[in-house]
Amino acid sequence: EAQVTQNPRYLITVTGKKLTVTCSQNMNHEYMSWYRQDPGLGLRQIYYSMNVEVTDKGDVPEGYKVSRKEKRNFPLILESPSPNQTSLYFCASSPSRGRTSTDTQYFGPGTRLTVL
Amino acid sequence: TQLLEQSPQFLSIQEGENLTVYCNSSSVFSSLQWYRQEPGEGPVLLVTVVTGGEVKKLKRLTFQFGDARKDSSLHITAAQPGDTGLYLCAGATDSSYKLIFGSGTRLLVRP
């Protein structure tokens, strides 16, 4: 089954304790992205990756890191989480992000993170 | 900064009623997508519109892209409880690899 998987689905942690949220897709997609969703703010892009070893900042990259060493995986790293990073996080992938900008983005099920 | 404003933010209607959700911007987009998100899940694409004035129909859902490609609407005819969810519009431009999302419209259809 074609899908985007995220782990963990739920995480409660404390300020400053490094964490990684994994994201994996089995559709051989080139483009992957991380979003955070907060009430009243919709989805905001954190980082995106056009392909292996190619990443770029989205609208809200502060406090986050990503890596794209393999095509299928795009982990999100919080080196020192803070309470304002409490949010619902989504990973997404799409076949490409060409100039037509019409690709379907396939979203993972989400990771609900609480930072105390 | 490109922004997409959705209205209304919340909508609670009775089964069988019609409704329209709006997505507006001062910016021009090369394409606009509509997603629906159900609790505990990620958004799922409903439709993509790319041409100014374009109208697409998906069963009881009608999507329209404004002539100037700055706005879009989603009209649902005879809403059903299964239509309940968060509806998100998202715009893309040819000059950026980013997708800009609206803040969403939360729809509740009561039986």
Interface residues (C-beta under 8 A of the other chain):
Chain A: V4 Y31 S33 Y35 G40 L41 G42 L43 R44 Q45 Y48 M50 D56 G58 D59 F90 A92 R97 R99 T100 S101 T102 T104 Q105 F107 G108 P109 G110
Chain B: L4 Q6 Q9 S30 S31 Q33 G40 E41 G42 P43 V44 L45 T48 V50 L88 A90 A92 T93 D94 Y97 K98 L99 F101 G102 S103 G104
